């Protein structure tokens, strides 16, 4: 099993969710996060004063899948989250040792 973490622009969340649902991937956890990479934040104007916004709003999508569907999920996220501009985000893939469904005590692939 693998865990995919995708950090994307907030306005792309619905596109990503719908694209993943279209390929049969429905379960996910979504968290509102803030951060920056090469984008480095931006300057905003508030009541006539300029100030630097270092941490930009993003959305983190977490999905745990069997190994066979990871490539499909990654391709789907890449296509649906991409704008072609700086700050589109990142995808991280981790190995998952075990998954257990609390309600039924199912383990492994049955739990996801």
Secondary structure as GFF3:
##gff-version 3
##sequence-region A 1 112
A	DSSP	beta_strand	2	8	.	.	.	ID=ss1
A	DSSP	three_ten_helix	10	12	.	.	.	ID=ss2
A	DSSP	alpha_helix	13	22	.	.	.	ID=ss3
A	DSSP	beta_strand	29	35	.	.	.	ID=ss4
A	DSSP	beta_strand	42	46	.	.	.	ID=ss5
A	DSSP	beta_strand	49	53	.	.	.	ID=ss6
A	DSSP	beta_strand	56	65	.	.	.	ID=ss7
A	DSSP	three_ten_helix	67	69	.	.	.	ID=ss8
A	DSSP	alpha_helix	70	81	.	.	.	ID=ss9
A	DSSP	beta_strand	89	95	.	.	.	ID=ss10
A	DSSP	three_ten_helix	108	111	.	.	.	ID=ss11
###
